[in-house]
Amino acid sequence: TQIHSAKIDDMLNRFDYAERRIDAVEAQAESLDLGRAKSLNQAFVDLEAEERINSELEALKARVQQPKG
């Protein structure tokens, strides 16, 4: 139905907005860290956190896009 479709579109728009906000915050954090070198361990911790966030976001998007039956 159109109402269901509108709700899905709204939800996807919210996910896209959240993703853009996360990207903006990450960019801001990176710009603040330009003068400081990260330890290799911290770089791995950051990468793992980013991968976890991206994985959760993709799972949510997939769940929202599943047809309701």
C-alpha positions, 0 to 999 in steps of 0.5 A, a space after each residue: 500500500 502507499 501508506 506502507 511504502 511511504 513509511 518505508 521511504 521515510 525510514 530509509 530517508 532517516 537511515 540515510 540522514 543518520 549515515 550522513 550525520 555519522 560521516 560528518 561527525 567522523 570527518 570532524 573527528 578526523 580533522 581534529 586528529 590531523 595533528 596527532 598520530 594515532 597508535 596502530 592499536 587505536 586505528 584498528 579499534 576505530 576500524 572495527 567500530 566503523 565496520 560494526 556500525 556499517 554492518 548494523 546499518 546494512 542489516 537495518 536497511 535490509 530488514 526495512 526493505 523486506 516485503 511484509 507478508 
